[in-house]
Amino acid sequence: MRIIALFNLKPGVDPAEYEAWARTRDLPGVRALPSVEDFRVHRVTGRLGGGAAPYAYAETIDVRGLDPFLADVAGETVQRLAAEFGRFAQDPVFLLTEDL
């Protein structure tokens, strides 16, 4: 299963500060979870065909299953990361997906 998160930064947040946090805290923390197969953070650079994208960042989280991931999310490590993420991200949208 892949979870896709789409978000913009809150007004006044420095993108360099967020990206440094993502590289040093978020990526290693989430990748270390037993339920996570892969985790990536992407800076959105535009829309295919041109124009501004509605989101500045996208995350993809490949998980072994929703229940194990939710158990990991309930833990202290993820709760701490989620609180830190909340200082940066404005109204993130988390989408649950499955392969066809």
N, CA, C and O atoms as a MOPAC input file, in Angstrom:
PM7 MOZYME 1SCF
protein

 N      0.84700 1    -1.16600 1     0.00000 1
 C      0.00000 1     0.00000 1     0.00000 1
 C      0.89600 1     1.23300 1     0.00000 1
 O      1.93900 1     1.26000 1     0.65400 1
 N      0.48400 1     2.23100 1    -0.72700 1
 C      1.20500 1     3.50000 1    -0.75400 1
 C      0.29200 1     4.60200 1    -0.22500 1
 O     -0.86900 1     4.71600 1    -0.61700 1
 N      0.84000 1     5.39600 1     0.66100 1
 C      0.16900 1     6.59600 1     1.16800 1
 C      0.84500 1     7.78100 1     0.50300 1
 O      2.07300 1     7.87200 1     0.48000 1
 N      0.04900 1     8.68200 1    -0.03300 1
 C      0.57200 1     9.88200 1    -0.67900 1
 C      0.08500 1    11.08400 1     0.11200 1
 O     -1.11100 1    11.24500 1     0.35100 1
 N      1.02300 1    11.91900 1     0.51300 1
 C      0.68600 1    13.15200 1     1.23200 1
 C      1.00900 1    14.33200 1     0.33000 1
 O      2.08300 1    14.39300 1    -0.26700 1
 N      0.08000 1    15.26000 1     0.23500 1
 C      0.25300 1    16.48000 1    -0.54900 1
 C      0.08500 1    17.66100 1     0.38500 1
 O     -0.84600 1    17.69800 1     1.19000 1
 N      0.99600 1    18.63500 1     0.27800 1
 C      0.88200 1    19.77200 1     1.18300 1
 C      1.69500 1    20.97000 1     0.71000 1
 O      2.60500 1    20.85900 1    -0.11100 1
 N      1.32800 1    22.10400 1     1.26000 1
 C      2.08200 1    23.34900 1     1.13600 1
 C      2.63100 1    23.69200 1     2.50700 1
 O      2.17500 1    23.17100 1     3.52600 1
 N      3.59800 1    24.56100 1     2.51600 1
 C      4.12900 1    25.03600 1     3.78800 1
 C      3.24500 1    26.16100 1     4.32100 1
 O      2.60500 1    26.88400 1     3.55700 1
 N      3.22500 1    26.29100 1     5.62500 1
 C      2.48800 1    27.38400 1     6.24800 1
 C      3.13100 1    28.71600 1     5.86700 1
 O      4.33400 1    28.77000 1     5.61100 1
 N      2.34200 1    29.78500 1     5.82900 1
 C      2.92100 1    31.09700 1     5.53700 1
 C      4.04900 1    31.41200 1     6.51500 1
 O      3.92900 1    31.19000 1     7.72000 1
 N      5.12600 1    31.92600 1     5.97900 1
 C      6.26200 1    32.31300 1     6.80300 1
 C      7.28200 1    31.22200 1     7.04600 1
 O      8.36000 1    31.49500 1     7.57300 1
 N      6.96200 1    29.97500 1     6.67100 1
 C      7.92400 1    28.88000 1     6.85800 1
 C      8.96500 1    28.95100 1     5.73900 1
 O      8.62300 1    29.04700 1     4.56000 1
 N     10.22100 1    28.90300 1     6.12400 1
 C     11.33500 1    28.90900 1     5.17100 1
 C     11.46600 1    27.50900 1     4.56000 1
 O     11.68400 1    26.54200 1     5.28900 1
 N     11.33600 1    27.38800 1     3.23300 1
 C     11.46200 1    26.06700 1     2.61300 1
 C     12.79000 1    25.37400 1     2.94500 1
 O     12.82000 1    24.15500 1     3.10800 1
 N     13.86300 1    26.11700 1     3.04500 1
 C     15.16100 1    25.51300 1     3.37100 1
 C     15.13100 1    24.89900 1     4.77100 1
 O     15.72900 1    23.84700 1     4.99800 1
 N     14.44200 1    25.54600 1     5.70600 1
 C     14.33300 1    24.99900 1     7.06400 1
 C     13.52000 1    23.70700 1     7.05100 1
 O     13.90300 1    22.72000 1     7.67900 1
 N     12.38700 1    23.71600 1     6.32800 1
 C     11.57800 1    22.50300 1     6.23800 1
 C     12.37800 1    21.36700 1     5.59500 1
 O     12.38600 1    20.24800 1     6.10800 1
 N     13.04100 1    21.64500 1     4.49100 1
 C     13.77200 1    20.60300 1     3.77000 1
 C     14.92400 1    20.04300 1     4.59600 1
 O     15.20500 1    18.84600 1     4.53200 1
 N     15.58500 1    20.88300 1     5.36100 1
 C     16.64600 1    20.39600 1     6.25800 1
 C     16.04900 1    19.47900 1     7.32200 1
 O     16.62500 1    18.43700 1     7.63400 1
 N     14.90000 1    19.85800 1     7.88100 1
 C     14.22600 1    19.01500 1     8.86400 1
 C     13.81400 1    17.68800 1     8.22600 1
 O     13.99200 1    16.62700 1     8.82500 1
 N     13.26600 1    17.74800 1     7.01500 1
 C     12.82800 1    16.52400 1     6.34000 1
 C     14.00500 1    15.56900 1     6.13400 1
 O     13.87400 1    14.36400 1     6.35000 1
 N     15.14900 1    16.10500 1     5.72000 1
 C     16.32100 1    15.25300 1     5.47500 1
 C     16.90000 1    14.66300 1     6.75800 1
 O     17.32500 1    13.50700 1     6.77300 1
 N     16.92000 1    15.43900 1     7.81900 1
 C     17.61900 1    15.00800 1     9.03400 1
 C     16.72500 1    14.33200 1    10.07600 1
 O     17.22300 1    13.56400 1    10.89900 1
 N     15.43200 1    14.59800 1    10.05700 1
 C     14.53200 1    14.05400 1    11.07900 1
 C     13.45300 1    13.15700 1    10.48400 1
 O     13.30300 1    12.00400 1    10.88800 1
 N     12.70100 1    13.69300 1     9.52000 1
 C     11.52800 1    12.99100 1     9.01500 1
 C     11.91100 1    11.74100 1     8.22300 1
 O     11.43400 1    10.64700 1     8.52700 1
 N     12.75800 1    11.89100 1     7.22200 1
 C     13.12500 1    10.74400 1     6.39100 1
 C     13.73300 1     9.60600 1     7.21400 1
 O     13.26000 1     8.47500 1     7.11000 1
 N     14.76300 1     9.86100 1     8.02800 1
 C     15.31400 1     8.73700 1     8.78900 1
 C     14.33800 1     8.16900 1     9.82500 1
 O     14.32800 1     6.96200 1    10.06600 1
 N     13.53400 1     9.01600 1    10.42900 1
 C     12.59200 1     8.54700 1    11.44800 1
 C     11.51600 1     7.64800 1    10.88200 1
 O     11.23100 1     6.59100 1    11.44500 1
 N     10.91500 1     8.05400 1     9.77600 1
 C      9.83700 1     7.25700 1     9.17700 1
 C     10.40300 1     5.99400 1     8.53600 1
 O      9.80700 1     4.92200 1     8.64100 1
 N     11.55000 1     6.11800 1     7.87300 1
 C     12.16000 1     4.93600 1     7.23700 1
 C     12.53500 1     3.86200 1     8.25300 1
 O     12.61900 1     2.68600 1     7.89700 1
 N     12.76100 1     4.23700 1     9.49600 1
 C     13.14700 1     3.27400 1    10.53200 1
 C     11.95700 1     2.49100 1    11.09000 1
 O     12.15300 1     1.52700 1    11.83000 1
 N     10.73800 1     2.88400 1    10.75200 1
 C      9.57000 1     2.18800 1    11.27600 1
 C      9.45900 1     0.78700 1    10.67500 1
 O      9.66300 1     0.62000 1     9.47200 1
 N      9.14500 1    -0.20300 1    11.47500 1
 C      9.04600 1    -1.58100 1    10.96300 1
 C      8.00700 1    -1.75200 1     9.85600 1
 O      8.17100 1    -2.61400 1     8.99300 1
 N      6.95700 1    -0.95900 1     9.86400 1
 C      5.88000 1    -1.10300 1     8.87600 1
 C      6.17700 1    -0.40600 1     7.55100 1
 O      5.41400 1    -0.56200 1     6.59800 1
 N      7.26100 1     0.35600 1     7.46800 1
 C      7.54500 1     1.15900 1     6.28100 1
 C      8.57600 1     0.47700 1     5.40000 1
 O      9.67000 1     0.13500 1     5.84800 1
 N      8.20800 1     0.28300 1     4.13400 1
 C      9.13100 1    -0.27700 1     3.14600 1
 C      9.97300 1     0.81500 1     2.50600 1
 O     11.16100 1     0.61600 1     2.25300 1
 N      9.36300 1     1.97600 1     2.24200 1
 C     10.08000 1     3.10000 1     1.63300 1
 C      9.34300 1     4.39100 1     1.96100 1
 O      8.12400 1     4.40100 1     2.13000 1
 N     10.09200 1     5.46200 1     2.04600 1
 C      9.51700 1     6.78700 1     2.32200 1
 C     10.33900 1     7.80700 1     1.57600 1
 O     11.56400 1     7.83700 1     1.69000 1
 N      9.66900 1     8.63600 1     0.82000 1
 C     10.34000 1     9.68000 1     0.03700 1
 C      9.58100 1    10.99100 1     0.16200 1
 O      8.35500 1    11.01000 1     0.27000 1
 N     10.32800 1    12.08100 1     0.14500 1
 C      9.75800 1    13.41700 1     0.14500 1
 C     10.17100 1    14.07800 1    -1.16000 1
 O     11.34200 1    14.04900 1    -1.53700 1
 N      9.20500 1    14.67400 1    -1.84800 1
 C      9.44300 1    15.27200 1    -3.16200 1
 C      9.07200 1    16.75200 1    -3.13600 1
 O      8.02500 1    17.12700 1    -2.60900 1
 N      9.92800 1    17.58100 1    -3.70400 1
 C      9.58300 1    18.98000 1    -3.93900 1
 C      8.88900 1    19.01900 1    -5.30400 1
 O      9.44300 1    18.54500 1    -6.29600 1
 N      7.69600 1    19.57300 1    -5.35400 1
 C      6.94300 1    19.66900 1    -6.60400 1
 C      7.48200 1    20.88300 1    -7.37200 1
 O      7.58000 1    21.98500 1    -6.83100 1
 N      7.82500 1    20.65500 1    -8.63400 1
 C      8.44200 1    21.71800 1    -9.42600 1
 C      7.50900 1    22.32400 1   -10.47300 1
 O      7.88200 1    23.29300 1   -11.13300 1
 N      6.33100 1    21.78500 1   -10.63400 1
 C      5.37500 1    22.32700 1   -11.59700 1
 C      4.40700 1    21.25400 1   -12.03700 1
 O      4.38800 1    20.14100 1   -11.51000 1
 N      3.61100 1    21.61900 1   -13.01200 1
 C      2.62000 1    20.70900 1   -13.59000 1
 C      3.08100 1    20.26800 1   -14.96600 1
 O      3.62500 1    21.06100 1   -15.73500 1
 N      2.86100 1    19.00600 1   -15.26900 1
 C      3.13600 1    18.52600 1   -16.61300 1
 C      2.26900 1    19.31100 1   -17.58100 1
 O      1.05100 1    19.37300 1   -17.41100 1
 N      2.86800 1    19.89800 1   -18.57400 1
 C      2.13100 1    20.73100 1   -19.50700 1
 C      2.18400 1    22.20100 1   -19.14200 1
 O      1.69900 1    23.04400 1   -19.89500 1
 N      2.77400 1    22.52100 1   -17.98600 1
 C      2.94900 1    23.91400 1   -17.58800 1
 C      1.97500 1    24.35500 1   -16.52500 1
 O      0.94200 1    23.72800 1   -16.28900 1
 N      2.32900 1    25.43300 1   -15.90300 1
 C      1.47200 1    26.02100 1   -14.88400 1
 C      1.90800 1    25.66700 1   -13.48100 1
 O      2.71100 1    24.76100 1   -13.26000 1
 N      1.35900 1    26.40200 1   -12.55000 1
 C      1.69000 1    26.21200 1   -11.13900 1
 C      0.96400 1    24.98700 1   -10.59400 1
 O     -0.18900 1    24.72800 1   -10.94100 1
 N      1.64300 1    24.24800 1    -9.75000 1
 C      1.04700 1    23.07900 1    -9.10600 1
 C      0.27900 1    23.52300 1    -7.86200 1
 O      0.64200 1    24.52500 1    -7.24600 1
 N     -0.77400 1    22.79700 1    -7.48200 1
 C     -1.54500 1    23.18300 1    -6.29900 1
 C     -0.82700 1    22.86900 1    -4.98600 1
 O     -1.21500 1    23.37900 1    -3.93400 1
 N      0.20600 1    22.04300 1    -5.03500 1
 C      0.95700 1    21.67600 1    -3.83500 1
 C      2.44700 1    21.86500 1    -4.08300 1
 O      2.93100 1    21.69100 1    -5.20100 1
 N      3.16400 1    22.22200 1    -3.02600 1
 C      4.60900 1    22.43200 1    -3.12200 1
 C      5.40400 1    21.16700 1    -2.81500 1
 O      6.54800 1    21.03300 1    -3.25000 1
 N      4.80200 1    20.23100 1    -2.06100 1
 C      5.50700 1    19.01200 1    -1.65700 1
 C      4.57500 1    17.81500 1    -1.74500 1
 O      3.35700 1    17.92700 1    -1.60600 1
 N      5.20000 1    16.65700 1    -1.98400 1
 C      4.48400 1    15.37500 1    -1.97400 1
 C      5.36700 1    14.36100 1    -1.25700 1
 O      6.58600 1    14.34800 1    -1.43100 1
 N      4.74500 1    13.52500 1    -0.46200 1
 C      5.44300 1    12.42400 1     0.19400 1
 C      4.81500 1    11.12400 1    -0.27100 1
 O      3.60400 1    11.05100 1    -0.47900 1
 N      5.63300 1    10.10200 1    -0.43400 1
 C      5.12400 1     8.76500 1    -0.69500 1
 C      5.64900 1     7.85200 1     0.40500 1
 O      6.84600 1     7.81500 1     0.69000 1
 N      4.73200 1     7.12500 1     1.00800 1
 C      5.08100 1     6.19100 1     2.07700 1
 C      4.56500 1     4.81600 1     1.65100 1
 O      3.35700 1     4.59200 1     1.57400 1
 N      5.48400 1     3.90900 1     1.37900 1
 C      5.11100 1     2.54000 1     1.04700 1
 C      5.11100 1     1.73100 1     2.34200 1
 O      6.13100 1     1.62200 1     3.02200 1
 N      3.94600 1     1.16500 1     2.66900 1
 C      3.80100 1     0.45400 1     3.93800 1
 C      3.44600 1    -1.00800 1     3.68200 1
 O      2.85500 1    -1.35700 1     2.66000 1
 N      3.82200 1    -1.84100 1     4.63000 1
 C      3.55800 1    -3.27900 1     4.53400 1
 C      2.08400 1    -3.59600 1     4.76600 1
 O      1.60600 1    -4.65300 1     4.35500 1
 N      1.38400 1    -2.71600 1     5.40300 1
 C     -0.03900 1    -2.86900 1     5.66300 1
 C     -0.52000 1    -1.69300 1     6.49400 1
 O      0.25500 1    -1.09100 1     7.23600 1
 N     -1.78500 1    -1.37100 1     6.37200 1
 C     -2.32500 1    -0.22300 1     7.08000 1
 C     -2.32800 1    -0.43800 1     8.59300 1
 O     -1.95300 1     0.46600 1     9.33900 1
 N     -2.74000 1    -1.60400 1     9.05300 1
 C     -2.79400 1    -1.84800 1    10.50000 1
 C     -1.41900 1    -1.74300 1    11.16100 1
 O     -1.29700 1    -1.08300 1    12.19300 1
 N     -0.37300 1    -2.37700 1    10.59800 1
 C      0.94200 1    -2.20200 1    11.21300 1
 C      1.41600 1    -0.74800 1    11.18700 1
 O      2.04700 1    -0.27800 1    12.13400 1
 N      1.10700 1    -0.04000 1    10.09700 1
 C      1.50900 1     1.36200 1    10.01400 1
 C      0.78400 1     2.19300 1    11.06700 1
 O      1.40100 1     3.02200 1    11.73700 1
 N     -0.51200 1     1.97800 1    11.21600 1
 C     -1.26900 1     2.72700 1    12.22700 1
 C     -0.74900 1     2.43600 1    13.63200 1
 O     -0.74600 1     3.32400 1    14.48500 1
 N     -0.31200 1     1.21100 1    13.88200 1
 C      0.28400 1     0.88800 1    15.18100 1
 C      1.57900 1     1.66800 1    15.37700 1
 O      1.83400 1     2.17700 1    16.46800 1
 N      2.40000 1     1.76600 1    14.33000 1
 C      3.62900 1     2.55100 1    14.41100 1
 C      3.33000 1     4.03400 1    14.61200 1
 O      4.00800 1     4.71100 1    15.38500 1
 N      2.31900 1     4.53300 1    13.91700 1
 C      1.95200 1     5.95500 1    14.00200 1
 C      1.52100 1     6.32300 1    15.41900 1
 O      1.71100 1     7.46100 1    15.84800 1
 N      0.95300 1     5.38900 1    16.13400 1
 C      0.50100 1     5.64600 1    17.50400 1
 C      1.66700 1     5.75700 1    18.48600 1
 O      1.48800 1     6.21700 1    19.61400 1
 N      2.84700 1     5.34200 1    18.06400 1
 C      4.00300 1     5.35000 1    18.95100 1
 C      4.57400 1     6.74400 1    19.18100 1
 O      4.27700 1     7.69100 1    18.45300 1
 N      5.39400 1     6.83600 1    20.20500 1
 C      5.96800 1     8.11200 1    20.62900 1
 C      6.83400 1     8.76600 1    19.54500 1
 O      6.79100 1     9.98300 1    19.36900 1
 N      7.61500 1     7.96500 1    18.82300 1
 C      8.50300 1     8.51800 1    17.79700 1
 C      7.72200 1     9.24500 1    16.71900 1
 O      8.05100 1    10.37700 1    16.36300 1
 N      6.68700 1     8.59800 1    16.19900 1
 C      5.90500 1     9.21100 1    15.12300 1
 C      5.08700 1    10.38300 1    15.65200 1
 O      4.90800 1    11.37300 1    14.94100 1
 N      4.60000 1    10.29800 1    16.84900 1
 C      3.84500 1    11.41100 1    17.42100 1
 C      4.72900 1    12.65200 1    17.53100 1
 O      4.27000 1    13.76900 1    17.29100 1
 N      5.98000 1    12.45700 1    17.89000 1
 C      6.92400 1    13.57600 1    17.97900 1
 C      7.19200 1    14.15300 1    16.58100 1
 O      7.19400 1    15.37000 1    16.39600 1
 N      7.42000 1    13.26500 1    15.59800 1
 C      7.63800 1    13.73000 1    14.22800 1
 C      6.40200 1    14.43000 1    13.67300 1
 O      6.52100 1    15.43300 1    12.97100 1
 N      5.22300 1    13.90900 1    13.98300 1
 C      3.98000 1    14.52100 1    13.50200 1
 C      3.80600 1    15.93100 1    14.06400 1
 O      3.36000 1    16.83100 1    13.35300 1
 N      4.15200 1    16.12400 1    15.32300 1
 C      4.06400 1    17.45300 1    15.92000 1
 C      5.03600 1    18.40900 1    15.24700 1
 O      4.70000 1    19.56500 1    14.98900 1
 N      6.24200 1    17.92700 1    14.96200 1
 C      7.22100 1    18.76300 1    14.26700 1
 C      6.73400 1    19.08600 1    12.84800 1
 O      6.83200 1    20.23000 1    12.40400 1
 N      6.21000 1    18.08000 1    12.13900 1
 C      5.67500 1    18.26700 1    10.79000 1
 C      4.57200 1    19.31500 1    10.79500 1
 O      4.47200 1    20.12200 1     9.87000 1
 N      3.74900 1    19.30300 1    11.83000 1
 C      2.65000 1    20.25200 1    11.94900 1
 C      3.09700 1    21.70100 1    12.03600 1
 O      2.32100 1    22.60400 1    11.72600 1
 N      4.32300 1    21.93700 1    12.44900 1
 C      4.84800 1    23.31100 1    12.47200 1
 C      5.13700 1    23.82100 1    11.06400 1
 O      5.19000 1    25.02900 1    10.83600 1
 N      5.32500 1    22.89100 1    10.11400 1
 C      5.69700 1    23.26200 1     8.74900 1
 C      4.53100 1    23.19900 1     7.76800 1
 O      4.33700 1    24.12600 1     6.98100 1
 N      3.75700 1    22.12700 1     7.80300 1
 C      2.77200 1    21.82100 1     6.76500 1
 C      1.41400 1    22.43500 1     7.06300 1
 O      0.92600 1    22.40700 1     8.19300 1
 N      0.82600 1    22.98500 1     6.02300 1
 C     -0.50700 1    23.57800 1     6.13300 1
 C     -1.52600 1    22.63200 1     5.50300 1
 O     -1.47800 1    22.36900 1     4.30100 1
 N     -2.43600 1    22.12900 1     6.30800 1
 C     -3.54500 1    21.28800 1     5.84100 1
 C     -3.11100 1    20.15900 1     4.90300 1
 O     -3.59200 1    20.08400 1     3.77200 1
 N     -2.21300 1    19.28600 1     5.35300 1
 C     -1.79500 1    18.18800 1     4.47400 1
 C     -2.95800 1    17.25000 1     4.16900 1
 O     -3.85200 1    17.04400 1     4.98900 1
 N     -2.91700 1    16.69200 1     2.97100 1
 C     -3.91400 1    15.72100 1     2.52000 1
 C     -3.19900 1    14.37700 1     2.40800 1
 O     -2.19500 1    14.26600 1     1.70400 1
 N     -3.70700 1    13.36000 1     3.09300 1
 C     -3.12800 1    12.01700 1     3.06000 1
 C     -4.06300 1    11.10000 1     2.29200 1
 O     -5.22000 1    10.92200 1     2.67400 1
 N     -3.56200 1    10.51700 1     1.20500 1
 C     -4.36600 1     9.65900 1     0.35000 1
 C     -3.90600 1     8.21600 1     0.48400 1
 O     -2.71200 1     7.93200 1     0.39100 1
 N     -4.84400 1     7.30500 1     0.70100 1
 C     -4.54700 1     5.87700 1     0.73700 1
 C     -4.74400 1     5.32800 1    -0.66200 1
 O     -5.76200 1     5.59500 1    -1.29900 1
 N     -3.76500 1     4.55300 1    -1.14700 1
 C     -3.86400 1     4.01500 1    -2.51100 1
 C     -3.60400 1     2.51800 1    -2.50500 1
 O     -3.08300 1     1.96100 1    -1.53900 1
 N     -3.97600 1     1.88800 1    -3.59700 1
 C     -3.63500 1     0.49100 1    -3.83000 1
 C     -3.34600 1     0.32700 1    -5.31300 1
 O     -3.90600 1     1.03900 1    -6.14700 1
 N     -2.47600 1    -0.60800 1    -5.63300 1
 C     -2.13700 1    -0.88000 1    -7.02000 1
 C     -3.30000 1    -1.56700 1    -7.73200 1
 O     -4.04600 1    -2.33900 1    -7.12900 1
 N     -3.44000 1    -1.28000 1    -8.99900 1
 C     -4.46000 1    -1.96400 1    -9.81100 1
 C     -3.90300 1    -3.26600 1   -10.32800 1
 O     -4.59700 1    -3.99800 1   -11.03300 1

